[in-house]
Amino acid sequence: MILFKWHAGLMAAGFLSFSSALLVAATQRRKPWWLRRHRAAGILGTLFILSGMTAAIAAVAAAAKGHLRTPHTWLGALTIAAAVATPLLGLLQFKIREQTGRLRATHRLCGRILTGAALVTILFGLRMAGYL
């Protein structure tokens, strides 16, 4: 049971980190520091999400239940993929200059998908746990 609590806490921290990255990008772009904070929050969010995924995998394995059995787990897999892809695309736009526009647009779309998928996944998880 403790691993599920770690999973929930780490995923919530990841969601809050990604939400703050989105908020900084949406409201603070005129400040000279916005990109550093946006990048740090995005990378931190990815680390939290991956750690939460590891806790979930360990908890399911310890409970001897099958993986990817519910909508929460499938949406969680989408969220994890977006959590890895979004910061990666954001970093790549500074490395592959000839693709900056396309990478930036994809980064923004992926970030929106990440935020929405994470919120829905959290709600499904709370419902599975009996809190909703």
N, C-alpha and C positions, 0 to 999 in steps of 0.2 A: 504494500500500500504506500510506503514511503516513496518509492520510485514514481508512482503516479502523481504524488504531490510535487515532487521535484519537476516532473514533466510539466505539470500545470504552471508552476511558478516560472520556469524557464521560458515556456512559450508565451506567458503573459509579459515577461520582461522583453522578449523579442518583439512582440506586438507593440509595446510601448516605445521601444527603440525605433522601430520602423515608422511609427506614427509621428514621433518627434522629428525624424529625418524628413518626412513628408511635410510637416508643418514648417520646418526651417526653410525648405526649398520653396514652399508656397508663399511665405510671408517675409523672409529676411534676405532675399536675393540682392538687395541694394547694399547690404552690409559687407564689409571686406572679409569677414570671418565666416560667412554662411557656408561656403563650400567645405571648409575643414570640419565644421560641426555636422553638416549633412553627411559627409563621408564617414566620419567617426561613428555616428549613430547608426548608419546603414551596416557598417562592418560589425559593430557590436551586436546589432539585431541578428545578423546572420550567425554569429557565434552562439548567441542565446538559443536560436531556433535549432541549430545543429546539436547543441547540448541537450535540449529538450527532446529532440528526436531520439538521441542515444538513450536517454532515460526511459522513453516510451518503449523502445525496442527491448531494453533489458527487462522492463516490467512485464511486458507481454510474454517474453520468453520464460521468465520466472513463473508466471501464472499458467504456463503451458497452454495458452490460447493461440489461435491462428492469427497471423498478421493480415492486415487489409481486409477485415470482415465487415466493416460498417462504413457509412458515408463519412463519418468523422475521420476515419483513417485514410480514405481516398482523397478527401479534401486536404487532409494534412500532408499527403504526399505532394499534391499540387502546390501547397503553400511552401513546402520545403524546396521544391524545384524553383519556385519564384524567388524565394529568399536567397538562393545561391545565384540565380541568373541576374537579378536586379543589380546588386552591387558590382558584379562582374562586368555587366554591360556599362555601368557608370564609369568604372575604371578604364575599360577598353576605349571609351570615346576620347580619352586623352592620349592613348597610345597609337591608335589607328586613325590618323588625322583625315585621311581621304574619306572615311566613313563616319565622321563625327555626327553629321546630321541624322543619319539613319540610326546610328547607335543611340543617340540621345532620345530620339522618338521612341525607340523600342524600350529603352531604359525607363522612360516615363510610363509607358503602357504597362510594362511588367510591374512597376511599382504600384500602379493602381490595382492591377490584378492581385498582387501580393496583399495589399491592405484589405481588399474586399474578401479574398479567400481566407485570410487569417481571421478576420472577424466572424465569418460564417463558421469556420472550423471551431473556433472557441465556443461559439453558441451551441454547436452540435455536441462538443465535448461536455459542456455544462449540462446539457440535456441528458446525455448518457450517464453522467455522474449523479443525476437526480436533483440538480440545483435549479433547473428550469422546468 
